[in-house]
Amino acid sequence: MKTVQIRLSLVENVNRFVNIVGRYPFDMDLRAGRHVVDAKSILGIFSLDLSRPITLEIYQDDCGDLLQEIQPFVTEET
């Protein structure tokens, strides 16, 4: 499992993010505090507080291609 912090502050970013992660066959969750949603669900993402960074949990160890594609959304903030 891999975990990265991402920021999705614009509606366009959410759409791009969902299009990217939707192409990968493995499961991914987004976690904001106690709330966890499917990372491939637009409605789920919009139910989170997007004003702060959120945690992407990728349930696959070999996910280098995905990490490269989502690099514009990755942040070091906590």
Residue pairs with C-beta under 8 A, 6 or more apart in sequence:
1 57
1 58
1 59
1 60
1 61
2 57
2 58
2 60
2 61
2 63
2 67
3 55
3 56
3 57
3 58
4 55
4 56
4 58
4 67
4 70
4 74
5 53
5 54
5 55
5 56
5 74
5 75
5 76
5 77
5 78
6 17
6 30
6 53
6 54
6 55
6 56
6 70
6 73
6 74
6 75
7 13
7 50
7 53
7 54
7 73
7 75
7 77
8 14
8 17
8 45
8 50
8 54
8 73
9 50
9 51
13 73
14 42
14 45
14 46
14 50
15 42
17 39
17 45
17 70
17 73
18 39
18 40
18 41
18 42
18 45
20 66
20 69
20 70
21 28
21 39
21 40
21 66
21 70
22 40
24 60
24 63
24 65
24 66
26 58
26 59
26 60
26 63
27 38
27 59
27 60
28 38
28 39
28 40
28 56
28 57
28 58
28 59
29 36
29 37
29 38
29 39
29 56
29 57
29 59
30 36
30 37
30 38
30 39
30 44
30 45
30 48
30 54
30 55
30 56
30 57
31 54
31 55
31 57
32 48
32 49
32 52
32 54
32 55
33 49
35 47
35 48
37 44
37 45
37 47
37 48
38 44
39 45
39 56
39 57
48 54
52 77
53 75
53 77
53 78
56 70
58 66
58 67
67 74
